[in-house]
């Protein structure tokens, strides 16, 4: 019996262990079956939290009051300190928009994680300089910018070749082309290069124009280049078959310009096709001015042409006594037209009637500028003339001692011009008294924005601001 009992225990022991192991397996399986039940518990949602967006004027660095703000679709409005408070359900990289009348639209994806306070800059549309001549009327004056001497130099950058026409500026970026056909974008704040784009066939003798998200550039290779303004990528091109020296003026999505073949174009930037063309029969270097649905442009036949902006139909033409190299300016109910070989400036009515003319005694390659009932023109005699816009009477002259080949520019009551001795002068627009001189320059001297002006040397760009800032 004792032996049998011991043997029975030895025999049953593995069976008991097997049964115990099965029990553990069943328990593990039971535990596993019940595990998903815990996973079905709803995840903890992050608590909503307040964020603050500070909106500043990009040029003036002042708070922007009453701007409408949206972060992830959640609305807010800036107070008198330029701050908007918005309750967000969660943080992350969220689309943020700012809108206010008179300011360029702002849309950006901003990272809000662990950043309850963010500042952004928005820019007043009227404080930008988006085209040659500052306005479609080509008055060469920016009435809303109040930056004047004495200046301090903030930065300067080489542009790589001759700057024949000035930079344009929008939302704190300056865009400039050079004689080698290279377009550069510079930060107005630091002077850093934002991007650089070389066109394959070289040479540019016109200012670009900023139009929304694109930059329109005219080339002496006969191409219109449309670039992404943020990175310089070529979006599309349009070929005219002849060099383009005319700077773009873009109104309602249409670019108006002429070329050396004497053809005038209305290029639709949306369809990439010309709405119309007009053959003048003479070479065109003049840029177009556009006012109230009429395009004004001069040609080497010595004519001022007035065309319908809608269909290109000739409304009238009038003659001056020599080639029109420069650009007409329209103001005070008059069109002011320079003549290079005619050595003159002539004023016409809106119907094409000749009103008055001034002969300077030497080439007038300069385009006129107009301000406060006065018109200014430079001559190869080295003199800058200030005339009554209504009568053509000379109010004052300023002699610089060097031929003036580019347009004068007017900012905050100061008229700036450059001469062929590589000097930029600034004189009081009312009196002709000199208030500024700079030891570089060639053609059109100045552009800028509400914070800083750009001085254009022969091949170098200078950013200056008022010393009192």
Secondary structure, DSSP 4 states (H G I P E B T S, - for coil): -HHHHHHHHHHHHHHHHHHHHHHHHHHHHHHHHHHHHHHTSPPPPPPPEEEEEEEEETTT--B-TT-EEEETTEEEE--TTSEEEEEESS-SEEEEEEE-TTB--EEEEEE-TT-SEEEEEE-BGGG-B-STTSSTT---EETT----SSEEEEEEEE-SS---S--EEETTEEEEE-TTSEEEEEETTT--EEEEEE-TT----S--EEETTEEEEE-TTSEEEEEETTT--EEEEEE-SS---SPPEEETTEEEEE-TTSEEEEEETTTTEEEEEEE-SS---PPPEEETTEEEEE-TTSEEEEEETTT--EEEEEE-SS---S--EEETTEEEEEETTTTEEEEEETTS-EEEEEE-SS---SPPEEETTEEEEE-TTSEEEEEETTT--EEEEEE-SS---S--EEETTEEEEEETTTEEEEEETTT--EEEEES---S--EEE-SS-EEEE-SSEEEEEEETT-
